Amino acid sequence: MRRSRCAKIIATLGPATSTLTRVAKLFDAGADLFRLNFSHGAHEEHQARYQLIRKLEEEAGRPIGILMDLQGPKFRIGKFAEGKIKLVPGSPFRLDLLDEPGNSRRVMLPHPEIIEALTPGTMVLMDDGKLRLRVEKTGTDYVETIVSVGGELSDRKGVNIPDVVIPLSVLTEKDRADLEFGLQLGVDWVALSFVQRPEDVVELQRLVDGRAKVMAKLEKPAAINNLREIIEVSDAIMIARGDLGVEVPAEDVPGLQKWIIRECRHLGKPVVVATQMLDSMVRSPIPTRAEASDVATAVYDGVDAVMLSAETAAGDYPVESVSMMNRIIDKVERDDHYMRLMDAERFIPEPTSADAITSAARHAAQTIGAAAIVTFTHSGSTTIRASRERPMVPILGLTPVMHTARHLSLAWGVHPVKTKDVESFVDMVNKASRVAKREGFAKEKDRIVVTAGVPFGTPGTTNALRIVRVGKNGAMSYDANAESLKI
């Protein structure tokens, strides 16, 4: 099965999608990767869903990526004697470490690291930002605040501190246990929640130790301040607009989204836009026009993937949500304006032979009207470079490493295929031709552009480019003078 679009779809599995039939329907509707959200569900449930995906992968004959999403630290207040209170604007309210039921004057905040980090003037947000407190005075085990935006506050509501870097690891004990479990299962991507600094990502990279790729979720203003450094140490980025929209003004989110996508594309890292993309489809068979426009905007910006959360995990219309997102992406990518945007927003290649080859491959494919670009890769970096170029033809990512093929299911425009390694140029062009024809990307007499590294089988050596014509039986035939190029 080949997709007719370039941007990918990530679908979250949950109670609404926990059978092989449902997962297969999501895949047929357009899901390219599946997300396991470790904020919810027991390990046994995630293991069962993981096995469903791998069974589907075997039946479909196509690599399917699996993303595990770590919960990260969740800060919450304690409980109230009456279950809830009413905060009045202008009134004082105390947050402390006393393990006693709260009232209209105080409540327990069982996070000494937060109390220690707060300073006068800092804003404390509660209940997804609906209530706001301004810190007036701090002590060793308390902070005195004034209510800026009041309302009803009940037990165990969440706390956000947008302007402060909390001095603690973003990996909780639960995250570490979940991580080891997921890595033993064989997940392909690990998403790290509430990243504040590049050191957070480096810590996870060390624990993962090459067993999966690491995706940093941008949800904190502190992460925006360290954006470039975080992108550089991550394998991919997720713009998690839910918590980000709580901690920064709502009007700032669209501009931040565009900026983050541009930076990721510049640095050649896949980027995902997530949260509330088709939120009304949790309960409705059709989205709002604003939601359809939101998905389209992300695609026009050149995002690698868009993600569905509750829509597919717990919604009434999971398959319809994927199908709708698939149709929106397809419609955008057929728009001439989209093609002009992709052409106008390309970045200068790095001064390396690999970037020179992938840039030349895009130019060659465009000049000769190639049916596809075929990349041979071990680590996936060659194919990711080709994806960064945003060519107007499909990219086939051929690799002998199944984990790499699954990673590449996230990358824009890439159709990953697991295949045996090549041993010579003749083997390379013949295999590229056969696979392009078999997968439905090229037919007899079409031309394809092929890139690889010599010596074959050596990661990070992309240094060869070939233009070949697909033969009758999938084997290569070409004019050695006019249609062959080695760099």
Buried (B, 14 or more C-beta within 10 A) or exposed (E): EEBEBBBBBBBBBBEBBBEEEBBBBBBBBBBBBBBBBBEBBEEEBBBBBBEBBBEBBEEEEBBBBBBBBBBBBEBBBBBBEEEEBEBEEEEBBBBBBBEEBBEBEBBBBBBEEBBEBBEEEBBBBBBEBBBBBBBBEBEEEBBBBBBBBBBEBEBEBBBBBBBBBBEEBBBBEBBBEBBEBBBEBBBBBBBBBBBBBBBBBEBBBEBBEEBBBBBBBBBBBBBBEBBEBBBEBBBBBBBBBEBBBBBBEEEBBEEBBBBBBBBBBBBBBBBBBBBBBBBBBBEBEEBEEEBBEBBBBBBBBBBBBBBBBBBBBBBEBBBBBBBBBBBBBBBBBEEEEBEEBBEEBBBEBBEEBBBBBBBBBBEBBBEEEBBBBBBBBBBBBBBBBBBBBBBBBBBBBBBBBBBBBBBBBBBBBBBBBBBEBBEEBEBBBBBBBBBBBEBEBBEEEBBBBBBBBBEBBEBEBBBBBBBBBBBEEBBBBBEEEEBBEEE
